[in-house]
Structure formats: C-alpha cells, structure tokens
Amino acid sequence: MKIERIQTGVRMEKRLVKVMKATAEYLDLSLGDFLEGVVLHAMDGKPSPFTDGTLAKIAALKKVYNLDLDASHSHKLHE
C-alpha cells in the first residue's frame, strides 16, 4: 500500500528507545516500521504482535538495558 511518511520529533524514555531499536534490529525492521506495527496492532485492539520467541528476546534486552518499566507505568512517567 502506498503511503506518505513524515519525520517526527518525539521524546521517549532512553532505555525504552534502546530496547525498541534492538528489537527492531532483531526483527530486521527499521525503527519506524517496528513502531508502526506496534501502534497499528494496539489501535485495532489486537493481541501482541510478538511471538513468544520475540517476547523472550525483549525480556533479555530489557535486562541488558536495565529497563524496569512496564505497561503499568504508562502515563505516570515524568522527568
């Protein structure tokens, strides 16, 4: 499907971005493609787009980057 992409300037938690970049690399995706897929799944109310193997890899990457955040922290983070 032909689409138009734009550049965004979003601020996100540093360790979360590191895990997202590493996961995208693991899946051989650009960070933008990774984020589009995750957001489209979430907006459609679909289950996780990740296989059990990918979820295990994400868990390992969260340990590597000391990411101790989860969904319960959503909308509660401040600098």
Biopython code that builds the backbone (N, CA, C, O; Angstrom):
import numpy as np
from Bio.PDB.StructureBuilder import StructureBuilder

atoms = [
    (1, "MET", "N", (0.846, -1.168, 0.000)),
    (1, "MET", "CA", (0.000, 0.000, 0.000)),
    (1, "MET", "C", (0.896, 1.237, 0.000)),
    (1, "MET", "O", (1.828, 1.341, 0.798)),
    (2, "LYS", "N", (0.608, 2.159, -0.891)),
    (2, "LYS", "CA", (1.404, 3.381, -0.977)),
    (2, "LYS", "C", (0.951, 4.351, 0.108)),
    (2, "LYS", "O", (-0.241, 4.615, 0.267)),
    (3, "ILE", "N", (1.923, 4.876, 0.851)),
    (3, "ILE", "CA", (1.643, 5.806, 1.935)),
    (3, "ILE", "C", (2.609, 6.975, 1.872)),
    (3, "ILE", "O", (3.563, 6.958, 1.093)),
    (4, "GLU", "N", (2.368, 7.978, 2.680)),
    (4, "GLU", "CA", (3.296, 9.094, 2.824)),
    (4, "GLU", "C", (3.795, 9.094, 4.260)),
    (4, "GLU", "O", (2.998, 9.104, 5.198)),
    (5, "ARG", "N", (5.100, 9.082, 4.429)),
    (5, "ARG", "CA", (5.686, 9.119, 5.767)),
    (5, "ARG", "C", (6.207, 10.521, 6.055)),
    (5, "ARG", "O", (6.633, 11.237, 5.149)),
    (6, "ILE", "N", (6.169, 10.897, 7.317)),
    (6, "ILE", "CA", (6.699, 12.182, 7.750)),
    (6, "ILE", "C", (7.707, 11.951, 8.863)),
    (6, "ILE", "O", (7.685, 10.914, 9.527)),
    (7, "GLN", "N", (8.569, 12.898, 9.060)),
    (7, "GLN", "CA", (9.549, 12.841, 10.154)),
    (7, "GLN", "C", (8.872, 13.347, 11.422)),
    (7, "GLN", "O", (8.147, 14.342, 11.387)),
    (8, "THR", "N", (9.105, 12.669, 12.537)),
    (8, "THR", "CA", (8.538, 13.111, 13.807)),
    (8, "THR", "C", (9.661, 13.447, 14.780)),
    (8, "THR", "O", (10.796, 12.997, 14.627)),
    (9, "GLY", "N", (9.328, 14.222, 15.749)),
    (9, "GLY", "CA", (10.296, 14.558, 16.791)),
    (9, "GLY", "C", (9.682, 14.263, 18.143)),
    (9, "GLY", "O", (9.185, 15.162, 18.820)),
    (10, "VAL", "N", (9.719, 13.009, 18.530)),
    (10, "VAL", "CA", (9.106, 12.612, 19.802)),
    (10, "VAL", "C", (10.191, 12.374, 20.846)),
    (10, "VAL", "O", (11.308, 11.971, 20.520)),
    (11, "ARG", "N", (9.848, 12.627, 22.091)),
    (11, "ARG", "CA", (10.756, 12.347, 23.208)),
    (11, "ARG", "C", (10.235, 11.117, 23.934)),
    (11, "ARG", "O", (9.051, 11.025, 24.256)),
    (12, "MET", "N", (11.144, 10.166, 24.191)),
    (12, "MET", "CA", (10.772, 8.935, 24.881)),
    (12, "MET", "C", (11.856, 8.580, 25.882)),
    (12, "MET", "O", (12.979, 9.079, 25.805)),
    (13, "GLU", "N", (11.511, 7.724, 26.810)),
    (13, "GLU", "CA", (12.447, 7.260, 27.832)),
    (13, "GLU", "C", (13.618, 6.555, 27.148)),
    (13, "GLU", "O", (13.421, 5.698, 26.287)),
    (14, "LYS", "N", (14.819, 6.921, 27.537)),
    (14, "LYS", "CA", (16.046, 6.492, 26.867)),
    (14, "LYS", "C", (16.202, 4.973, 26.787)),
    (14, "LYS", "O", (16.506, 4.440, 25.721)),
    (15, "ARG", "N", (15.996, 4.274, 27.903)),
    (15, "ARG", "CA", (16.187, 2.819, 27.912)),
    (15, "ARG", "C", (15.127, 2.127, 27.050)),
    (15, "ARG", "O", (15.404, 1.112, 26.411)),
    (16, "LEU", "N", (13.927, 2.677, 27.038)),
    (16, "LEU", "CA", (12.852, 2.117, 26.214)),
    (16, "LEU", "C", (13.222, 2.211, 24.734)),
    (16, "LEU", "O", (13.011, 1.264, 23.976)),
    (17, "VAL", "N", (13.769, 3.345, 24.331)),
    (17, "VAL", "CA", (14.188, 3.515, 22.934)),
    (17, "VAL", "C", (15.291, 2.520, 22.583)),
    (17, "VAL", "O", (15.292, 1.960, 21.487)),
    (18, "LYS", "N", (16.218, 2.297, 23.491)),
    (18, "LYS", "CA", (17.293, 1.333, 23.238)),
    (18, "LYS", "C", (16.727, -0.069, 23.018)),
    (18, "LYS", "O", (17.159, -0.783, 22.113)),
    (19, "VAL", "N", (15.762, -0.459, 23.848)),
    (19, "VAL", "CA", (15.150, -1.787, 23.698)),
    (19, "VAL", "C", (14.364, -1.859, 22.389)),
    (19, "VAL", "O", (14.407, -2.875, 21.695)),
    (20, "MET", "N", (13.646, -0.783, 22.048)),
    (20, "MET", "CA", (12.888, -0.782, 20.789)),
    (20, "MET", "C", (13.820, -0.889, 19.592)),
    (20, "MET", "O", (13.548, -1.652, 18.666)),
    (21, "LYS", "N", (14.914, -0.136, 19.596)),
    (21, "LYS", "CA", (15.869, -0.191, 18.488)),
    (21, "LYS", "C", (16.480, -1.582, 18.363)),
    (21, "LYS", "O", (16.603, -2.113, 17.259)),
    (22, "ALA", "N", (16.861, -2.167, 19.490)),
    (22, "ALA", "CA", (17.460, -3.504, 19.466)),
    (22, "ALA", "C", (16.452, -4.554, 19.000)),
    (22, "ALA", "O", (16.806, -5.476, 18.266)),
    (23, "THR", "N", (15.206, -4.414, 19.425)),
    (23, "THR", "CA", (14.166, -5.357, 18.994)),
    (23, "THR", "C", (13.899, -5.211, 17.500)),
    (23, "THR", "O", (13.763, -6.209, 16.792)),
    (24, "ALA", "N", (13.823, -3.982, 17.021)),
    (24, "ALA", "CA", (13.629, -3.746, 15.589)),
    (24, "ALA", "C", (14.773, -4.377, 14.796)),
    (24, "ALA", "O", (14.548, -5.026, 13.775)),
    (25, "GLU", "N", (15.989, -4.181, 15.273)),
    (25, "GLU", "CA", (17.162, -4.781, 14.609)),
    (25, "GLU", "C", (17.050, -6.303, 14.613)),
    (25, "GLU", "O", (17.311, -6.947, 13.597)),
    (26, "TYR", "N", (16.666, -6.878, 15.742)),
    (26, "TYR", "CA", (16.487, -8.333, 15.858)),
    (26, "TYR", "C", (15.469, -8.841, 14.836)),
    (26, "TYR", "O", (15.630, -9.926, 14.277)),
    (27, "LEU", "N", (14.422, -8.051, 14.597)),
    (27, "LEU", "CA", (13.364, -8.430, 13.656)),
    (27, "LEU", "C", (13.677, -7.989, 12.227)),
    (27, "LEU", "O", (12.870, -8.197, 11.321)),
    (28, "ASP", "N", (14.845, -7.380, 12.025)),
    (28, "ASP", "CA", (15.265, -6.875, 10.717)),
    (28, "ASP", "C", (14.272, -5.844, 10.171)),
    (28, "ASP", "O", (13.894, -5.879, 9.000)),
    (29, "LEU", "N", (13.864, -4.930, 11.051)),
    (29, "LEU", "CA", (12.953, -3.842, 10.698)),
    (29, "LEU", "C", (13.606, -2.513, 11.020)),
    (29, "LEU", "O", (14.489, -2.429, 11.874)),
    (30, "SER", "N", (13.162, -1.475, 10.327)),
    (30, "SER", "CA", (13.561, -0.136, 10.755)),
    (30, "SER", "C", (12.781, 0.190, 12.029)),
    (30, "SER", "O", (11.756, -0.429, 12.312)),
    (31, "LEU", "N", (13.270, 1.154, 12.784)),
    (31, "LEU", "CA", (12.543, 1.548, 13.991)),
    (31, "LEU", "C", (11.160, 2.074, 13.623)),
    (31, "LEU", "O", (10.190, 1.797, 14.329)),
    (32, "GLY", "N", (11.056, 2.817, 12.545)),
    (32, "GLY", "CA", (9.753, 3.333, 12.106)),
    (32, "GLY", "C", (8.773, 2.222, 11.775)),
    (32, "GLY", "O", (7.618, 2.273, 12.196)),
    (33, "ASP", "N", (9.223, 1.204, 11.017)),
    (33, "ASP", "CA", (8.350, 0.073, 10.684)),
    (33, "ASP", "C", (7.927, -0.675, 11.945)),
    (33, "ASP", "O", (6.776, -1.090, 12.072)),
    (34, "PHE", "N", (8.861, -0.841, 12.868)),
    (34, "PHE", "CA", (8.564, -1.503, 14.135)),
    (34, "PHE", "C", (7.466, -0.750, 14.884)),
    (34, "PHE", "O", (6.482, -1.345, 15.324)),
    (35, "LEU", "N", (7.645, 0.563, 15.024)),
    (35, "LEU", "CA", (6.662, 1.369, 15.755)),
    (35, "LEU", "C", (5.305, 1.381, 15.056)),
    (35, "LEU", "O", (4.268, 1.290, 15.713)),
    (36, "GLU", "N", (5.307, 1.494, 13.733)),
    (36, "GLU", "CA", (4.039, 1.457, 13.002)),
    (36, "GLU", "C", (3.286, 0.160, 13.285)),
    (36, "GLU", "O", (2.081, 0.178, 13.532)),
    (37, "GLY", "N", (3.992, -0.953, 13.249)),
    (37, "GLY", "CA", (3.344, -2.242, 13.502)),
    (37, "GLY", "C", (2.774, -2.347, 14.899)),
    (37, "GLY", "O", (1.644, -2.803, 15.077)),
    (38, "VAL", "N", (3.542, -1.930, 15.895)),
    (38, "VAL", "CA", (3.084, -1.998, 17.285)),
    (38, "VAL", "C", (1.854, -1.109, 17.481)),
    (38, "VAL", "O", (0.867, -1.524, 18.088)),
    (39, "VAL", "N", (1.927, 0.107, 16.963)),
    (39, "VAL", "CA", (0.816, 1.051, 17.143)),
    (39, "VAL", "C", (-0.433, 0.576, 16.389)),
    (39, "VAL", "O", (-1.538, 0.659, 16.924)),
    (40, "LEU", "N", (-0.274, 0.084, 15.164)),
    (40, "LEU", "CA", (-1.436, -0.403, 14.419)),
    (40, "LEU", "C", (-2.107, -1.577, 15.137)),
    (40, "LEU", "O", (-3.335, -1.651, 15.181)),
    (41, "HIS", "N", (-1.317, -2.493, 15.696)),
    (41, "HIS", "CA", (-1.886, -3.596, 16.473)),
    (41, "HIS", "C", (-2.658, -3.047, 17.675)),
    (41, "HIS", "O", (-3.788, -3.459, 17.935)),
    (42, "ALA", "N", (-2.042, -2.122, 18.397)),
    (42, "ALA", "CA", (-2.675, -1.573, 19.603)),
    (42, "ALA", "C", (-3.962, -0.832, 19.262)),
    (42, "ALA", "O", (-4.966, -0.988, 19.957)),
    (43, "MET", "N", (-3.945, -0.033, 18.206)),
    (43, "MET", "CA", (-5.128, 0.758, 17.851)),
    (43, "MET", "C", (-6.281, -0.112, 17.357)),
    (43, "MET", "O", (-7.442, 0.287, 17.445)),
    (44, "ASP", "N", (-5.967, -1.294, 16.842)),
    (44, "ASP", "CA", (-7.008, -2.220, 16.416)),
    (44, "ASP", "C", (-7.460, -3.136, 17.550)),
    (44, "ASP", "O", (-8.357, -3.958, 17.363)),
    (45, "GLY", "N", (-6.840, -2.999, 18.734)),
    (45, "GLY", "CA", (-7.187, -3.859, 19.858)),
    (45, "GLY", "C", (-6.734, -5.291, 19.650)),
    (45, "GLY", "O", (-7.294, -6.213, 20.242)),
    (46, "LYS", "N", (-5.729, -5.483, 18.817)),
    (46, "LYS", "CA", (-5.215, -6.822, 18.526)),
    (46, "LYS", "C", (-4.299, -7.276, 19.659)),
    (46, "LYS", "O", (-3.755, -6.453, 20.396)),
    (47, "PRO", "N", (-4.135, -8.585, 19.792)),
    (47, "PRO", "CA", (-3.161, -9.084, 20.772)),
    (47, "PRO", "C", (-1.753, -8.663, 20.373)),
    (47, "PRO", "O", (-1.548, -8.083, 19.307)),
    (48, "SER", "N", (-0.816, -8.950, 21.207)),
    (48, "SER", "CA", (0.581, -8.593, 20.972)),
    (48, "SER", "C", (1.038, -9.055, 19.588)),
    (48, "SER", "O", (0.737, -10.175, 19.175)),
    (49, "PRO", "N", (1.760, -8.198, 18.879)),
    (49, "PRO", "CA", (2.273, -8.604, 17.574)),
    (49, "PRO", "C", (3.517, -9.491, 17.669)),
    (49, "PRO", "O", (4.070, -9.895, 16.646)),
    (50, "PHE", "N", (3.953, -9.793, 18.888)),
    (50, "PHE", "CA", (5.205, -10.511, 19.092)),
    (50, "PHE", "C", (4.975, -11.986, 19.367)),
    (50, "PHE", "O", (4.037, -12.363, 20.069)),
    (51, "THR", "N", (5.845, -12.815, 18.802)),
    (51, "THR", "CA", (5.823, -14.248, 19.101)),
    (51, "THR", "C", (6.408, -14.467, 20.487)),
    (51, "THR", "O", (6.994, -13.552, 21.066)),
    (52, "ASP", "N", (6.255, -15.661, 21.016)),
    (52, "ASP", "CA", (6.860, -15.980, 22.313)),
    (52, "ASP", "C", (8.373, -15.810, 22.266)),
    (52, "ASP", "O", (8.982, -15.346, 23.230)),
    (53, "GLY", "N", (8.979, -16.189, 21.136)),
    (53, "GLY", "CA", (10.420, -16.043, 20.992)),
    (53, "GLY", "C", (10.855, -14.582, 21.015)),
    (53, "GLY", "O", (11.867, -14.239, 21.626)),
    (54, "THR", "N", (10.083, -13.721, 20.344)),
    (54, "THR", "CA", (10.413, -12.301, 20.346)),
    (54, "THR", "C", (10.196, -11.702, 21.727)),
    (54, "THR", "O", (10.980, -10.857, 22.160)),
    (55, "LEU", "N", (9.154, -12.121, 22.421)),
    (55, "LEU", "CA", (8.918, -11.625, 23.782)),
    (55, "LEU", "C", (10.066, -12.037, 24.707)),
    (55, "LEU", "O", (10.463, -11.271, 25.585)),
    (56, "ALA", "N", (10.590, -13.228, 24.515)),
    (56, "ALA", "CA", (11.744, -13.667, 25.319)),
    (56, "ALA", "C", (12.962, -12.805, 25.004)),
    (56, "ALA", "O", (13.710, -12.439, 25.911)),
    (57, "LYS", "N", (13.171, -12.479, 23.735)),
    (57, "LYS", "CA", (14.282, -11.620, 23.342)),
    (57, "LYS", "C", (14.113, -10.227, 23.938)),
    (57, "LYS", "O", (15.083, -9.636, 24.411)),
    (58, "ILE", "N", (12.883, -9.695, 23.920)),
    (58, "ILE", "CA", (12.606, -8.383, 24.510)),
    (58, "ILE", "C", (12.918, -8.414, 26.000)),
    (58, "ILE", "O", (13.522, -7.478, 26.524)),
    (59, "ALA", "N", (12.517, -9.471, 26.684)),
    (59, "ALA", "CA", (12.803, -9.596, 28.124)),
    (59, "ALA", "C", (14.305, -9.577, 28.368)),
    (59, "ALA", "O", (14.772, -8.943, 29.315)),
    (60, "ALA", "N", (15.056, -10.260, 27.529)),
    (60, "ALA", "CA", (16.515, -10.270, 27.680)),
    (60, "ALA", "C", (17.092, -8.886, 27.413)),
    (60, "ALA", "O", (17.993, -8.445, 28.126)),
    (61, "LEU", "N", (16.586, -8.199, 26.399)),
    (61, "LEU", "CA", (17.070, -6.851, 26.088)),
    (61, "LEU", "C", (16.724, -5.866, 27.202)),
    (61, "LEU", "O", (17.506, -4.962, 27.497)),
    (62, "LYS", "N", (15.559, -6.036, 27.818)),
    (62, "LYS", "CA", (15.195, -5.172, 28.948)),
    (62, "LYS", "C", (16.200, -5.329, 30.083)),
    (62, "LYS", "O", (16.521, -4.355, 30.764)),
    (63, "LYS", "N", (16.697, -6.539, 30.293)),
    (63, "LYS", "CA", (17.722, -6.763, 31.326)),
    (63, "LYS", "C", (19.035, -6.100, 30.931)),
    (63, "LYS", "O", (19.692, -5.468, 31.758)),
    (64, "VAL", "N", (19.413, -6.245, 29.666)),
    (64, "VAL", "CA", (20.664, -5.648, 29.182)),
    (64, "VAL", "C", (20.656, -4.142, 29.394)),
    (64, "VAL", "O", (21.656, -3.566, 29.822)),
    (65, "TYR", "N", (19.527, -3.504, 29.096)),
    (65, "TYR", "CA", (19.429, -2.047, 29.183)),
    (65, "TYR", "C", (18.800, -1.558, 30.492)),
    (65, "TYR", "O", (18.439, -0.388, 30.619)),
    (66, "ASN", "N", (18.674, -2.466, 31.460)),
    (66, "ASN", "CA", (18.125, -2.118, 32.781)),
    (66, "ASN", "C", (16.772, -1.415, 32.693)),
    (66, "ASN", "O", (16.509, -0.469, 33.435)),
    (67, "LEU", "N", (15.926, -1.877, 31.790)),
    (67, "LEU", "CA", (14.596, -1.294, 31.625)),
    (67, "LEU", "C", (13.633, -1.985, 32.575)),
    (67, "LEU", "O", (13.258, -3.139, 32.365)),
    (68, "ASP", "N", (13.238, -1.274, 33.617)),
    (68, "ASP", "CA", (12.342, -1.841, 34.624)),
    (68, "ASP", "C", (10.927, -1.275, 34.505)),
    (68, "ASP", "O", (10.140, -1.371, 35.447)),
    (69, "LEU", "N", (10.606, -0.694, 33.368)),
    (69, "LEU", "CA", (9.271, -0.148, 33.144)),
    (69, "LEU", "C", (8.392, -1.191, 32.469)),
    (69, "LEU", "O", (8.880, -2.044, 31.728)),
    (70, "ASP", "N", (7.090, -1.114, 32.732)),
    (70, "ASP", "CA", (6.130, -1.960, 32.039)),
    (70, "ASP", "C", (4.862, -1.136, 31.788)),
    (70, "ASP", "O", (4.837, 0.064, 32.064)),
    (71, "ALA", "N", (3.836, -1.762, 31.278)),
    (71, "ALA", "CA", (2.607, -1.054, 30.906)),
    (71, "ALA", "C", (1.982, -0.312, 32.091)),
    (71, "ALA", "O", (1.305, 0.698, 31.903)),
    (72, "SER", "N", (2.204, -0.805, 33.294)),
    (72, "SER", "CA", (1.611, -0.127, 34.467)),
    (72, "SER", "C", (2.203, 1.252, 34.684)),
    (72, "SER", "O", (1.611, 2.065, 35.394)),
    (73, "HIS", "N", (3.344, 1.536, 34.099)),
    (73, "HIS", "CA", (3.993, 2.849, 34.242)),
    (73, "HIS", "C", (3.491, 3.861, 33.203)),
    (73, "HIS", "O", (3.824, 5.045, 33.273)),
    (74, "SER", "N", (2.696, 3.392, 32.246)),
    (74, "SER", "CA", (2.214, 4.250, 31.171)),
    (74, "SER", "C", (1.474, 5.461, 31.756)),
    (74, "SER", "O", (0.642, 5.321, 32.653)),
    (75, "HIS", "N", (1.787, 6.629, 31.239)),
    (75, "HIS", "CA", (1.167, 7.916, 31.632)),
    (75, "HIS", "C", (1.519, 8.335, 33.049)),
    (75, "HIS", "O", (0.899, 9.251, 33.590)),
    (76, "LYS", "N", (2.504, 7.683, 33.663)),
    (76, "LYS", "CA", (2.912, 8.039, 35.033)),
    (76, "LYS", "C", (4.366, 8.493, 35.081)),
    (76, "LYS", "O", (4.896, 8.744, 36.163)),
    (77, "LEU", "N", (5.009, 8.602, 33.941)),
    (77, "LEU", "CA", (6.426, 8.962, 33.892)),
    (77, "LEU", "C", (6.572, 10.470, 33.799)),
    (77, "LEU", "O", (5.822, 11.131, 33.080)),
    (78, "HIS", "N", (7.538, 11.013, 34.526)),
    (78, "HIS", "CA", (7.847, 12.425, 34.412)),
    (78, "HIS", "C", (9.335, 12.614, 34.640)),
    (78, "HIS", "O", (9.984, 11.800, 35.297)),
    (79, "GLU", "N", (9.865, 13.693, 34.091)),
    (79, "GLU", "CA", (11.306, 13.963, 34.176)),
    (79, "GLU", "C", (11.616, 14.701, 35.455)),
    (79, "GLU", "O", (12.776, 15.023, 35.716)),
]
sb = StructureBuilder()
sb.init_structure("model")
sb.init_model(0)
sb.init_chain("A")
sb.init_seg("    ")
for serial, (resi, resn, name, xyz) in enumerate(atoms, 1):
    if name == "N":
        sb.init_residue(resn, " ", resi, " ")
    sb.init_atom(name, np.array(xyz, "f"), 0.0, 1.0, " ", f" {name:<3s}", serial, name[0])
structure = sb.get_structure()
